[in-house]
Amino acid sequence: MTTIVFPGQGSQFVGMAKDFHDNFNIAKLSFEEIEDYTQIKIRKIIFNDVDNQLNLTEFTQICIFAASYSIFKSYF
């Protein structure tokens, strides 16, 4: 059995996974897929965080997941 553990709330920071988004097409597509499904502008929140939404629990969880998932998809 293989287990993959992603970080949780409290590990978020503005700009997380931006380097993956900018350098790996699969990471960019992963962000797009999650945004399409959730209808949340995740990249706007993570990369700019103008309204400090990244620290609101309703957005923090999905943003951390999206960043983690995009990094995971870039490697596997």
N, C-alpha and C positions, 0 to 999 in steps of 0.2 A: 504494500500500500504506500502511496506517495501522498504527502500532505504539503500544501502550499499555504503559507501564512503571510497575510498582508498586514501592514501596520494599522493601528487604529487611531481613533480621535486623539488629538494632542500632537500628532506627528505632522500635521498639515503646515505648509508654508507657501507663501505667494511664489509662483514660478515653478512649483514642483512638477517634474516630468516634462518641462518645456523643452529641454535638450533632446529628449526622446521624440517628442512631437515634431520638432523641427528637423530631425535627422533620420527618422525611420517612418516610412509611409504607413506601415502596419500600425504604428502607435497613433498616427493621425487618424487613420480609419477607425481605430478602436474608440477614440474620443468621439468621433462623428457618430458612430453606432450608438453609443450610450446616450449622447445628446438627442438623437432621433427618438430613441425609445422613451427617455424620461421627459423630453421637452424642457430640459434645463440647460441653460447656456454655460456648461461646465467650464469650457476653456476661458470664457470671459471672467468667470469667478476665480479660477486658479491663476490665470496669467496676469490679470489686472486688479481684481478685487477692489474696485472703486468704492463699493458700498459696504465693505467689511463683511460680506456674506460668507466668506470662507470659514469664519469662526462661528457661524450659526449652525447648530446641529443638523437642521433640516438639509443643509447643503454640504456640510463637512463630510459626512459619511460617504455620499456618492462621489464627491470630489476625490477623496482619498482612494476609494475603490477604482475610479477611472484612471487615476495616475498609476496606481499599482498594476492594474490590468494592462495598461498600455506598455508599461515596462516589461511585464511578463510576456506579452505577445511579441515584443521586440526580440526577446531571447529564445523563445520556444516556438 
